[in-house]
Amino acid sequence: MSDCIFCDIVASQQESTIIFTNDAVIVIRDIHPKAPIHLLVISKKHVPSLNTLADADHEIVTSMIFAARDVSALQGVKGYKLVCNVGREGGQIIDHLHMHVLGGWTSGERKTADV
């Protein structure tokens, strides 16, 4: 997909801090973190949003959730939020399926973040 920053990251045409990768997803650090730990779990397949997933794509979301779980554990994050913004009205800025992993707060900190 041309003009998609996440496609460029997946294709190694854009620099990013890669935390994890497998056949279905790539996990990077968010360049504008909204939490002490803010990671992006990005589908390697270009899908604009959850609303445009085909029935055959159900494994993409499963892979994204498991990657979020596994990477959070590797980062030492015990509790986290998993956020997927859908459409402009839902706060989605980049038209490529991705999830935000937000965590790393101490027990007394406020745990809200707009992503």
Helices and strands as residue ranges (DSSP letters): H 5-10, E 18-21, E 25-29, E 37-43, G 50-52, G 55-57, H 58-74, E 80-83, G 88-90, E 98-103
